[in-house]
Amino acid sequence: MKNTQTQKTTLKKVTSQKLNSDEVLLLDEEVPLLIPQKKDGKFGYVNQNGKFIIQPEYHIALFFGEDCNLLYSLNEKVKKYGSKNYATVDKDGISYRINMSGKIVYTYKPADLGVCKAEYKKSKFHAYRLNGKYGLIEDGRFVNPADKKQFTIYPTYDYLFVMESEDQSNPMIVATSNDRFGIIDTKNQVIIPFEYKDIKRNYSWKLGHMFEVTKDDVNYFYIDVHNKAYRSK
């Protein structure tokens, strides 16, 4: 992962036929152009300035990204909708793919779904509980819990969870200490301060390099690796 202490500030204006009339500003190249955001119980998408580009009308909204079930579909006409230019959303129990202007371009059909051929990557690190506390171990190097040197991180946390990641050597780790959630790395460096009531253990880091957090156990929003919040204003 890139140095988390360096914030990119490049400002670009992104225009595309797939975007609506609003300009989408690219303030940080490490952050998705459109970010899921919940308002009044429904999800839409905000830009990096927190402005709704796709209005909240969905019960579920995922990051724009590939869907391998469509990419490997036997129906040649729907394969294109599996690309990263589209996002999966759900409304009234029906799942769709939408483009970056919010237009529904495909309705999921079971017969269209292929078998993903992505290679399974086993996690290299795992949480380990010892004497009521959690630490981190690396597979293949950990044998004896009595030897502190064998721990990647010795158990001192109330809870640890290794998030899904494409980079198995440097995953992000959800940790809790003193009833607050934060993010650490395998070197036990604090990436996100321990200031949140909860951090969801989902695919947000793998799909969007973001974390879904809350400070009140009610209102969730996304932050990037620099702890910058992205939510509607």
C-alpha positions, 0 to 999 in steps of 0.5 A: 500500500502507498504511504498513508501519510501522503495525501494526494490533492490533484484536482481534475474535472471528469466528464463522460457521457456516462455521467450526468450533467453535474461535474464529478471532481476527482480530488483523490485518485485513490478514492472512487469517483462515486461513493455509496451514501445513505439518506432517509433510509435509502442509498444513492451515490455522492461525489468526492465533495459529498454531493449526490450525483445519483439520488438515494432510491435504493435499498442496497448500493455497492461500489462501482466495480466488476461482477465476475458472474456477469463477466463469465456469463454465457450470454454474450450480450450481458458480459459488458455489464460486469465491467467496473463501469457499473455498480450493483444496486437493489430496489424492492428486492430486484437487483440491477446494474446501473451506469455512472449517471444512475441509469439502470442498464441491466436487470439480474437474471439467474440464467445469465450468471456465470461461474467466477474464475477468479483465483482464491487467495487465502488470507496470510494473516489471522487474528489470534485470541490469547488470555482474552485479548486479540493479536495477529499471527502469520500462517506458516510462521506461528507454532508456539503461542508461548513464544512472543516473538512468533506473534506478528502483533502480540495480543493486546486488543479487545478485538481484531478482524483482518479485512479482505484485500487484494494485497495479502501481505499488507491487509487493513485490520479492524481493531478495538481498544477501550470500546472504540474502533480503529484500523491498524496495519500488520506493523501495528501502526495506527492507520485510522484513529480509535475514535469510532463506535463501529467499523463494518467488517465488509468488502469496502476496503477491497472494493473501494479502498474505504472504510464504513464507519459510525460515531453514533451506531446509527449513521454510517459513512465512508472514510478514506485511508487518511480518515477523511469523511465522504458523506452528503452535505 
